[in-house]
Structures are given as structure tokens and as C-alpha cells.
């Protein structure tokens, strides 16, 4: 009788652990952020207006890929709505 109770409790604990794990996985999928990207080709001086406009629209500068001494690709991202 004591062994049956121990097995029943053990099965219950394992079941709860599986349920919690599955719940956590489904909530992570819901919270996943989808990103969109935008590239602006400009010089640091001539692109200021475009950069400010992008910032006002929710774009965040991620990186700059410099092409030459004056120009580069400015890569922005924002969460997709």
C-alpha cells in the first residue's frame, strides 16, 4: 500500500513537471519578437535627416558597414507590428 502511494505521488509530480515545461514553451513562442530591417546608404553628414526620420518611426541603428571614407550602409531594425 505504501509503495502504491509513493508511485502515485511520483507520477503526479512528473505529470506536473511536464505540464509546466509545456506551458513555458508555448508562452515563449507567443513572446517571440519578429524583426524587420531597413538599410540607408548615406554619409554620416548627409544622412542625419534620414537617420532622425528613421528614429522617429521606431527604427534602431544596429550596425554600420562602411563602404569608403565618406559613405556607408546604415542598418536599422524594429519589431514588426
VEXDREN-2710 file (C-alpha; in Angstrom, 1 decimal):
% VEXDREN-2710
k/r/px/py/pz
1/UNK/0.0/0.0/0.0
2/UNK/2.8/2.4/0.9
3/UNK/4.6/1.6/-2.4
4/UNK/1.5/2.4/-4.4
5/UNK/1.2/5.8/-2.7
6/UNK/4.8/6.6/-3.5
7/UNK/4.3/5.7/-7.1
8/UNK/1.1/7.7/-7.4
9/UNK/2.8/10.8/-5.9
10/UNK/5.8/10.3/-8.2
11/UNK/3.6/10.1/-11.3
12/UNK/1.7/13.2/-10.2
13/UNK/5.0/15.1/-9.7
14/UNK/6.2/14.0/-13.1
15/UNK/2.9/15.0/-14.7
16/UNK/3.0/18.5/-13.1
17/UNK/6.6/18.9/-14.3
18/UNK/5.7/18.0/-17.9
19/UNK/2.7/20.4/-17.8
20/UNK/4.9/23.3/-16.5
21/UNK/7.5/22.6/-19.2
22/UNK/4.9/22.6/-22.0
23/UNK/3.3/25.8/-20.7
24/UNK/6.7/27.6/-20.6
25/UNK/7.4/26.5/-24.2
26/UNK/4.1/27.8/-25.5
27/UNK/4.5/31.2/-23.8
28/UNK/7.9/31.6/-25.2
29/UNK/6.6/31.1/-28.7
30/UNK/4.0/33.8/-28.1
31/UNK/6.6/36.3/-26.9
32/UNK/8.9/35.8/-29.8
33/UNK/9.8/39.1/-31.4
34/UNK/9.8/39.3/-35.2
35/UNK/12.2/41.9/-36.6
36/UNK/12.2/43.9/-39.8
37/UNK/15.3/45.6/-41.2
38/UNK/16.0/48.8/-43.1
39/UNK/19.2/49.9/-44.9
40/UNK/20.1/53.5/-45.6
41/UNK/23.1/54.3/-47.9
42/UNK/24.4/57.7/-46.9
43/UNK/27.3/59.6/-45.5
44/UNK/27.3/60.5/-41.8
45/UNK/26.7/64.2/-42.6
46/UNK/24.2/63.9/-45.4
47/UNK/22.2/61.2/-43.7
48/UNK/21.3/63.0/-40.5
49/UNK/17.8/63.9/-41.7
50/UNK/17.1/60.3/-42.8
51/UNK/18.5/58.9/-39.6
52/UNK/16.3/61.2/-37.4
53/UNK/13.2/60.2/-39.5
54/UNK/14.0/56.5/-39.1
55/UNK/14.4/57.0/-35.3
56/UNK/11.0/58.8/-35.2
57/UNK/9.5/55.8/-37.0
58/UNK/10.8/53.4/-34.3
59/UNK/14.0/52.2/-36.2
60/UNK/17.1/51.4/-34.1
61/UNK/20.6/51.6/-35.6
62/UNK/22.2/48.1/-35.4
63/UNK/25.4/48.5/-37.4
64/UNK/27.2/50.5/-40.0
65/UNK/29.0/48.9/-42.9
66/UNK/31.5/51.5/-44.2
67/UNK/31.9/51.4/-48.0
68/UNK/34.6/54.1/-48.3
69/UNK/35.9/57.1/-46.4
70/UNK/32.6/59.1/-46.6
71/UNK/29.7/56.6/-47.2
72/UNK/28.3/53.5/-45.7
73/UNK/25.3/51.3/-45.2
74/UNK/23.4/52.1/-42.0
75/UNK/21.4/49.1/-41.0
76/UNK/18.3/49.6/-38.7
77/UNK/15.8/47.2/-37.1
78/UNK/12.5/47.5/-35.4
79/UNK/9.9/45.0/-34.1
80/UNK/7.3/44.1/-36.7
81/UNK/3.8/45.2/-35.8
END
